[in-house]
Amino acid sequence: MDAVYLDHAATTPLDKEILEKMLPYLTEIFGNADSPHALGRKAMNAVDNARDCVAALINAKPNEVYFTAGGTEADNWAVIGGAYAAKEKGRTKLLISAIEHHAVLAAAEKLRADGFEIVQIPVNEGGRCELNALEPLLDDTVGLVAVMAANNETGAVQPIKELADLAHKAGAVFFTDAVQAAPYMPLDVKALGVDMLSLSSHKFYGPKGCGALYIKNGVKIKGHVVGGEQERGLRGGTTNVAAVVGLAEAYKKTVENLPQTTETLTTLRKAFLDGLSVLDGITVNGGNEGDLPSVLNLRIEGVNNADFVYSMDLQGVCVAAGSACASASIKPSHVLTAMGFTEAQAKECVRISFGKYNTEEEVREAAKKAVEIINRLRG
Ligand SMILES: *Cc1c(COP(=O)(O)O)cnc(C)c1O
């Protein structure tokens, strides 16, 4: 029996059509994209096309798109590179939303150890970072503000345009981690008004280990990996041509199918929730109007989330107790505690996230299994 995969916020399977487009660059066209000979030029041509493609999809210029080895690296670079550039202007305070991914939070913690001041921007009970939470924290010492476009645990979509406008009024640079938003909503860097934005390929059916950082022309940032002159001298390292091609093709397909995806995921999410409606003591965390259709974060009263994930797994259903990075640990989710949950309540919360290959039938079956498991665990 194939597993029913309901953990798409952690990663998605590689789309076979995308794999086909990557294969030539793993085989015949293996040249180093920086080599001046024919094989190198062919590889560079593919990288250029991928950059043009990603730039067009987010309404940026090709020279504003930098490829990285994933979302974590793009986030690290934006936060650390942005902070050190801001320091040169005498701005050493960073405002970081309380619900950021660990890739952003841990980068900020590293900066705190290096003498930067890190201040958390709180969120409301729906997991949203409101303007009146950011406004009082801004002053002329703030160098960088980071608020993700959509949260990976709750799907809460953030008011990025308005937050970025506020940050700019105070002279700060605004970065948004759009890794979880990109598969489910259109992104236009001009309309959003952001200075930096990160993407990760494996969240939209592309290969793992490949990401991108948009850096608006004119925005100051320090380089991230020293070595060769790749990525305009800011991020050295031989380009992973096949992965970059995969990222661009996967993102293109994603954007083309957005309306259909929204419809499909909304149906699947509703089907799972309907299946659980026979139970009491189940509440949806976040999931407000306009939030991502892909994620269902539930509190199941009286059930430990690690026990639930384990029991579902035994029944062939993959779900999560929080973000993949933290769910192996017994720590309660920082996202949920920021939303006002106690640690005990946060440990009753699970994340179910849907994807384009899920069928309504398998989702209904999974919900039935969840009901049996919850009844058993509640004793
Ligand atoms: C998955 C994820 C990341 C990390 O991206 P990787 O490519 O896995 O390193 C960063 N931010 C968010 C919101 C994510 O969901």
The ligand as an SDF file (V2000), in Angstrom:
LIG
                    3D

 15 15  0  0  0  0  0  0  0  0999 V2000
   10.8210   24.8320    3.8530 C   0  0  0  0  0  0  0  0  0  0  0  0
   10.9510   26.2310    4.2900 C   0  0  0  0  0  0  0  0  0  0  0  0
   12.2040   26.8710    4.3620 C   0  0  0  0  0  0  0  0  0  0  0  0
   13.4880   26.1330    4.1230 C   0  0  0  0  0  0  0  0  0  0  0  0
   13.7050   25.8400    2.7640 O   0  0  0  0  0  0  0  0  0  0  0  0
   14.7200   24.6380    2.4070 P   0  0  0  0  0  0  0  0  0  0  0  0
   14.8050   24.7040    0.9050 O   0  0  0  0  0  0  0  0  0  0  0  0
   14.0760   23.3830    2.8810 O   0  0  0  0  0  0  0  0  0  0  0  0
   16.0140   24.9160    3.0470 O   0  0  0  0  0  0  0  0  0  0  0  0
   12.2440   28.2020    4.7220 C   0  0  0  0  0  0  0  0  0  0  0  0
   11.1250   28.8740    4.9890 N   0  0  0  0  0  0  0  0  0  0  0  0
    9.9020   28.3260    4.9380 C   0  0  0  0  0  0  0  0  0  0  0  0
    8.7050   29.1380    5.2370 C   0  0  0  0  0  0  0  0  0  0  0  0
    9.7800   26.9780    4.5860 C   0  0  0  0  0  0  0  0  0  0  0  0
    8.5630   26.4270    4.5460 O   0  0  0  0  0  0  0  0  0  0  0  0
  1  2  1  0
  2  3  1  0
  2 14  2  0
  3  4  1  0
  3 10  2  0
  4  5  1  0
  5  6  1  0
  6  7  2  0
  6  8  1  0
  6  9  1  0
 10 11  1  0
 11 12  2  0
 12 13  1  0
 12 14  1  0
 14 15  1  0
M  END
$$$$
